[in-house]
Amino acid sequence: MTEDIKFFQTDNLEAALELLVESSGVIKPVAGGTDLMVKIREDRELLQQFAGILDITNISELQGIAQEQDFVRIGALVTHREIIESELLQEKYPALVDAARAIGSTPIRNRATIGGNVCNAAACADTLGPLVAFEAEVVLASQAGERVVPVADLVEEPYQTIIRQDELLRHFRLPLPAEGTFSSFQKIGRRQAAAITRISLVLAARVSQGKVEHIKIVPGSAIPVPEPLTALEKRIKGQKIGEIDSRELSALAGEEMVKITGERWSTPYKKPALTTLVRRALVELKEVAENE
Amino acid sequence: MSKVKVAFTLNDQEISLLVQPGERLLDTIRDRLNLTGTKEGCGVGECGACTVMLDGQAVNSCLVLTAQVDGREVRTVEGLGGEEEVDKLQQAFIDHQAVQCGFCTPGMLMSARALLNDTSSPTREDIKTALDGNLCRCTGYKQIVEAVEAAAEAEGAD
């Protein structure tokens, strides 16, 4: 490998942000490296596009999980292992924990970070769905200051986010879910471990006095960027939980997906698959709500 | 060419060397340090043949930049057991015939060692999860899982 690129490492956020601005070429931030290293292997030329690689793993501002006043902060450098092991996240956002558990394999989860999963922005990125369903925001830091963007607005197209070259994803802010919020994550892959998601679904909902008060349904790997199925959500919101027809409503999910993507080569598989995932999630929601 | 100076602990020994900015830990271990127990299989983090321990956790050394391990602790299969004796885990692999061609074995051992260092009495499910990043194409996994169970028991008895 012939390389003229430089390797930078700092534990200082300000210094990192300065480097992003002052360098005469693209500086590629790297954390766990589990996506970047695969891309470099596939395309050795890729490294030549960067003036340097910036290892951000030692920057403390980007680390850790903590509950603030009305949200939970998850640092960009938090690994999938840390998500799985966090009692706070297990309690508040089980669908996010299950999504993290479904990613890669143990050695991948030990290295790969939630910030990396989101910045890489693959259509199959498993943490994007739960983050959108929980209405998370990202805090992007640059020398110009910070800006806050909903995760739902972050991804423009697969592998393309609105994060600027001079910005680093600092942390996520997840609003505290209201008491009694139910959430589930389901994934279909070709095998259990180390499988890229073929299709996934996150459902987050709150049932109060027998009625669906709040609902978010976000598919993964089914549509190019993570967004909720708003037409379906509208149909379900306000309905009495006992009157929810899972079969009929789940069929609407497949139709809404096709409205977004158009008929594609994968539609004959993905439409019934998504329909089934939505039906299962609604059946589970009903069971949980009726047992309360 | 701007080489990067890195200093880290490898199998309990402090080492310091100059590496390329884009150099993989796997290549440093095998080609610069001549520790060839760590294998390269897929090179993309799917097979686990290159698994080593980084600060006690199992990682794919094909996906780690050597420059990133500055100041950290790396353990390879050569760092299991001592000069004269094998690690209990290695002995359990021998006893349970958990090795056939042996190519996946170093990676299996490192994933299992990371688990046993964390958890003294893992369940079968814990073991399967810990080994979910390691592919074996000859023995099947039964003997391997049994070997890890036996090693956990043997270490618990100490």
Interface residues (C-beta under 8 A of the other chain):
Chain A: M1 E3 D4 I5 K6 F7 Q9 V30 G32 G33 T34 M37 V38 I40 R41 L47 G52 I53 D55 T57 R81 G104 S105 T106 P107 I108 N110 R111 Q192 A193 A194
Chain B: M1 S2 V4 Q20 P21 G22 E23 R24 G43 V44 G45 E46 G48 T51 L54 Q57 A58 V59 N60 C62 L63 V64 L65 A67 Q68 D70 S111 T129 A130 L131 D132 G133 N134
